[in-house]
Structure formats: C-alpha cells, structure tokens
C-alpha cells in the first residue's frame, strides 16, 4: 500500500490572519485563498495537518483551554468552507524559545509525531509557512518547502531570511504548485 502524502501547515500568518499572541477565538480569520487551497489539496488526496508554535502558553498569556477554543473556532471556519483536517489535529508547542524543547519549530518533534500518527514519510511532505522556522523545519525533514507571502512571509522573502523551494502568494498558490508536482 502506498503511503499517504501530507501537507504540513503553519497556523498564524499562513492559514489565519497573523495576530500577535492570538488569544480571542472571535479574532480567528482565514486568510484569502486558504479555504480554496486546502480544498484543492484535499481533492488531490493529500492529508492536512497544522503544526504551530504557541509560546503564549509558556509565557502565561493564556492556557491550553483557551488555545483549544481558538482551535475549535478555526475548525468551525474550515468546516464551513468544506475543509477538514486529519483527525482535526493541530499539533502545537506550548513552550518558550528558552525551554529548549524538541517540539518548537524548527525542531522536528511535532512533525515527527504527526508523521507517526498519520503514517506518512516527512520527506515526502509539503511544508507551508510564513517564517524561517517553518522552512527550516521542512528542510530538516527533507520535505518540499513553501514560503507564503502572507503573515511575515513578504518580509522574510524580501530579506532573504529563508531559502524555501518555492515562494508563493498564499496557500492557494502553493496548492496549485503542489498539483503540478504530484501529477
């Protein structure tokens, strides 16, 4: 049996509007092109998981129950657009950069966990994000990387802070490129 292929997405600035330490579920807003792009990826038979750093928890700005409310709101918005994540999984690192954990991007712990739980090979995945840590995560795993110009992505691209395989406007444009790669 052929292993499934997955798209690993960053959350803030990639699929939802960047809000500094987002703590209010009512402020969750899908970025333009996100729903269309995710639907297209699903139509291609690709799995979808979200991997996100959430140091606001480690910093004490809010707790895991508030994060769950935010993620529930995200799932509702995606579902209303016909998009379901694999097992509704959103993998998150609650630690601060000083905690020196294995799950904070660009470290690979969360992606390794997602791959194990969903039975996919990380090197065959597509990693989409708006920050250098997203691109580095994908590169560490041998995945194909996409820098979106949403969130911090335009600045990252302009300043050459990362060397992704592709620089695209948004998740929809990434999906169109991926369609050409998998067909």
DRENDO-1510 file (C-alpha; in Angstrom, 1 decimal, always signed):
<recs>
REC; n; res; u; v; w
REC; 1; UNK; +0.0; +0.0; +0.0 .
REC; 2; UNK; +1.3; +3.4; -1.0 .
REC; 3; UNK; +2.0; +5.8; +1.9 .
REC; 4; UNK; -0.2; +8.9; +2.1 .
REC; 5; UNK; +1.3; +12.3; +1.4 .
REC; 6; UNK; +0.7; +15.2; +3.7 .
REC; 7; UNK; +0.8; +18.9; +3.7 .
REC; 8; UNK; +2.1; +20.4; +6.9 .
REC; 9; UNK; +0.8; +23.9; +7.5 .
REC; 10; UNK; +1.8; +26.6; +9.9 .
REC; 11; UNK; -1.2; +28.4; +11.6 .
REC; 12; UNK; -0.6; +32.1; +12.2 .
REC; 13; UNK; +0.2; +34.1; +9.1 .
REC; 14; UNK; -0.2; +31.1; +6.9 .
REC; 15; UNK; -3.8; +29.9; +7.2 .
REC; 16; UNK; -5.2; +32.5; +9.5 .
REC; 17; UNK; -4.5; +36.2; +9.9 .
REC; 18; UNK; -1.4; +37.0; +12.0 .
REC; 19; UNK; -2.4; +38.4; +15.3 .
REC; 20; UNK; +0.3; +38.9; +17.9 .
REC; 21; UNK; -0.3; +36.2; +20.5 .
REC; 22; UNK; -3.9; +35.5; +19.3 .
REC; 23; UNK; -6.0; +34.9; +22.4 .
REC; 24; UNK; -9.5; +35.6; +21.3 .
REC; 25; UNK; -11.4; +32.9; +19.3 .
REC; 26; UNK; -13.5; +35.7; +17.7 .
REC; 27; UNK; -10.4; +37.1; +16.0 .
REC; 28; UNK; -9.6; +33.9; +14.1 .
REC; 29; UNK; -9.9; +34.8; +10.4 .
REC; 30; UNK; -9.0; +32.6; +7.5 .
REC; 31; UNK; -6.6; +34.3; +5.0 .
REC; 32; UNK; -7.7; +34.8; +1.4 .
REC; 33; UNK; -7.0; +31.7; -0.6 .
REC; 34; UNK; -6.8; +29.4; +2.4 .
REC; 35; UNK; -10.1; +27.5; +2.1 .
REC; 36; UNK; -9.8; +27.2; -1.7 .
REC; 37; UNK; -6.2; +26.0; -1.4 .
REC; 38; UNK; -6.9; +23.5; +1.3 .
REC; 39; UNK; -9.9; +22.1; -0.6 .
REC; 40; UNK; -7.8; +21.7; -3.7 .
REC; 41; UNK; -5.1; +19.8; -1.6 .
REC; 42; UNK; -7.8; +17.5; -0.2 .
REC; 43; UNK; -9.2; +16.9; -3.7 .
REC; 44; UNK; -5.7; +15.7; -4.7 .
REC; 45; UNK; -5.9; +13.1; -1.8 .
REC; 46; UNK; -3.4; +14.9; +0.4 .
REC; 47; UNK; -3.7; +14.8; +4.2 .
REC; 48; UNK; -3.6; +18.1; +6.1 .
REC; 49; UNK; -2.1; +18.8; +9.5 .
REC; 50; UNK; -1.3; +22.0; +11.3 .
REC; 51; UNK; +2.0; +22.5; +13.3 .
REC; 52; UNK; +2.2; +25.7; +15.3 .
REC; 53; UNK; +4.4; +27.3; +17.9 .
REC; 54; UNK; +2.3; +28.7; +20.7 .
REC; 55; UNK; +4.7; +30.2; +23.2 .
REC; 56; UNK; +1.9; +32.4; +24.6 .
REC; 57; UNK; +1.0; +29.4; +26.8 .
REC; 58; UNK; +4.5; +29.1; +28.1 .
REC; 59; UNK; +4.6; +32.8; +28.7 .
REC; 60; UNK; +1.4; +32.7; +30.7 .
REC; 61; UNK; -0.7; +34.9; +28.3 .
REC; 62; UNK; -3.4; +32.2; +28.2 .
REC; 63; UNK; -3.8; +28.5; +28.9 .
REC; 64; UNK; -4.4; +25.3; +26.9 .
REC; 65; UNK; -8.1; +25.5; +27.3 .
REC; 66; UNK; -8.1; +29.0; +25.6 .
REC; 67; UNK; -5.9; +27.6; +22.8 .
REC; 68; UNK; -8.5; +24.7; +22.4 .
REC; 69; UNK; -11.2; +27.4; +22.0 .
REC; 70; UNK; -9.2; +29.1; +19.3 .
REC; 71; UNK; -8.5; +25.8; +17.5 .
REC; 72; UNK; -12.2; +24.9; +17.8 .
REC; 73; UNK; -13.1; +28.2; +16.1 .
REC; 74; UNK; -10.5; +27.5; +13.4 .
REC; 75; UNK; -12.0; +24.1; +12.8 .
REC; 76; UNK; -15.5; +25.6; +12.5 .
REC; 77; UNK; -14.4; +28.2; +10.0 .
REC; 78; UNK; -12.6; +25.5; +7.9 .
REC; 79; UNK; -15.6; +23.1; +8.2 .
REC; 80; UNK; -17.9; +25.8; +7.0 .
REC; 81; UNK; -15.7; +26.0; +3.9 .
REC; 82; UNK; -15.7; +22.2; +3.4 .
REC; 83; UNK; -12.2; +21.6; +4.8 .
REC; 84; UNK; -11.5; +19.0; +7.5 .
REC; 85; UNK; -8.0; +18.5; +8.9 .
REC; 86; UNK; -6.8; +14.9; +9.6 .
REC; 87; UNK; -8.4; +13.8; +12.9 .
REC; 88; UNK; -8.9; +17.6; +13.4 .
REC; 89; UNK; -5.3; +17.5; +14.6 .
REC; 90; UNK; -3.5; +20.7; +15.3 .
REC; 91; UNK; -0.1; +20.0; +16.8 .
REC; 92; UNK; +1.2; +22.7; +19.0 .
REC; 93; UNK; +4.3; +23.5; +21.0 .
REC; 94; UNK; +3.4; +25.4; +24.2 .
REC; 95; UNK; +7.0; +26.2; +25.2 .
REC; 96; UNK; +9.0; +29.4; +25.0 .
REC; 97; UNK; +12.2; +29.5; +23.0 .
REC; 98; UNK; +14.2; +29.3; +26.3 .
REC; 99; UNK; +12.6; +26.0; +27.2 .
REC; 100; UNK; +14.9; +24.2; +24.7 .
REC; 101; UNK; +12.2; +21.6; +23.8 .
REC; 102; UNK; +12.2; +19.2; +20.9 .
REC; 103; UNK; +8.7; +20.3; +19.7 .
REC; 104; UNK; +9.3; +24.0; +19.0 .
REC; 105; UNK; +9.8; +24.7; +15.3 .
REC; 106; UNK; +12.3; +24.5; +13.6 .
REC; 107; UNK; +12.9; +21.4; +15.7 .
REC; 108; UNK; +11.2; +18.3; +14.3 .
REC; 109; UNK; +9.4; +16.8; +17.3 .
REC; 110; UNK; +5.9; +17.8; +16.3 .
REC; 111; UNK; +6.3; +16.9; +12.6 .
REC; 112; UNK; +7.8; +13.5; +13.6 .
REC; 113; UNK; +4.7; +12.9; +15.9 .
REC; 114; UNK; +2.3; +13.9; +13.1 .
REC; 115; UNK; +4.1; +11.6; +10.7 .
REC; 116; UNK; +4.0; +8.7; +13.1 .
REC; 117; UNK; +0.3; +9.2; +14.0 .
REC; 118; UNK; -0.8; +9.5; +10.4 .
REC; 119; UNK; +1.7; +7.1; +8.7 .
REC; 120; UNK; +3.4; +9.4; +6.3 .
REC; 121; UNK; +7.0; +9.9; +5.4 .
REC; 122; UNK; +8.1; +13.5; +6.3 .
REC; 123; UNK; +10.5; +13.7; +3.4 .
REC; 124; UNK; +7.5; +13.2; +1.1 .
REC; 125; UNK; +5.5; +16.0; +2.7 .
REC; 126; UNK; +5.0; +19.6; +1.7 .
REC; 127; UNK; +5.6; +22.2; +4.4 .
REC; 128; UNK; +3.9; +25.6; +4.1 .
REC; 129; UNK; +4.6; +28.6; +6.3 .
REC; 130; UNK; +5.4; +32.3; +6.6 .
REC; 131; UNK; +8.5; +32.2; +8.8 .
REC; 132; UNK; +12.1; +30.9; +8.6 .
REC; 133; UNK; +11.4; +28.3; +11.3 .
REC; 134; UNK; +8.7; +26.7; +9.1 .
REC; 135; UNK; +11.1; +26.5; +6.1 .
REC; 136; UNK; +13.9; +25.1; +8.3 .
REC; 137; UNK; +11.6; +22.5; +9.8 .
REC; 138; UNK; +10.7; +21.3; +6.3 .
REC; 139; UNK; +14.4; +21.3; +5.3 .
REC; 140; UNK; +15.5; +19.4; +8.4 .
REC; 141; UNK; +13.0; +16.6; +7.4 .
REC; 142; UNK; +13.8; +16.7; +3.7 .
REC; 143; UNK; +10.3; +18.0; +2.7 .
REC; 144; UNK; +9.4; +20.3; -0.1 .
REC; 145; UNK; +9.0; +23.8; +1.4 .
REC; 146; UNK; +6.8; +26.8; +0.5 .
REC; 147; UNK; +7.1; +30.3; +1.9 .
REC; 148; UNK; +3.8; +32.1; +1.6 .
REC; 149; UNK; +3.9; +35.9; +1.3 .
REC; 150; UNK; +1.1; +36.2; +3.9 .
REC; 151; UNK; +1.8; +37.0; +7.6 .
REC; 152; UNK; +5.5; +37.6; +7.9 .
REC; 153; UNK; +6.3; +35.9; +4.6 .
REC; 154; UNK; +6.7; +39.0; +2.4 .
REC; 155; UNK; +9.3; +40.4; +4.8 .
REC; 156; UNK; +11.1; +37.1; +5.1 .
REC; 157; UNK; +11.2; +36.8; +1.3 .
REC; 158; UNK; +12.4; +40.4; +0.8 .
REC; 159; UNK; +15.2; +40.0; +3.4 .
REC; 160; UNK; +16.2; +36.5; +2.1 .
REC; 161; UNK; +15.8; +35.1; +5.7 .
REC; 162; UNK; +14.9; +31.7; +4.3 .
REC; 163; UNK; +15.6; +29.6; +1.3 .
REC; 164; UNK; +12.4; +27.7; +0.5 .
REC; 165; UNK; +11.9; +25.5; -2.5 .
REC; 166; UNK; +9.0; +27.9; -3.6 .
REC; 167; UNK; +7.8; +31.4; -2.7 .
REC; 168; UNK; +4.1; +31.8; -3.3 .
REC; 169; UNK; +1.4; +34.4; -2.5 .
REC; 170; UNK; -0.8; +32.2; -0.3 .
REC; 171; UNK; -2.0; +28.6; +0.4 .
REC; 172; UNK; -4.0; +28.5; -2.8 .
REC; 173; UNK; -0.9; +29.3; -5.0 .
REC; 174; UNK; +1.0; +26.7; -3.0 .
REC; 175; UNK; -1.7; +24.1; -3.7 .
REC; 176; UNK; -1.6; +24.9; -7.5 .
REC; 177; UNK; +2.2; +24.3; -7.5 .
REC; 178; UNK; +1.8; +21.1; -5.5 .
REC; 179; UNK; -0.8; +19.9; -8.0 .
REC; 180; UNK; +1.8; +20.2; -10.7 .
REC; 181; UNK; +4.3; +18.3; -8.6 .
REC; 182; UNK; +2.1; +15.4; -7.7 .
REC; 183; UNK; +0.5; +14.9; -11.1 .
</recs>
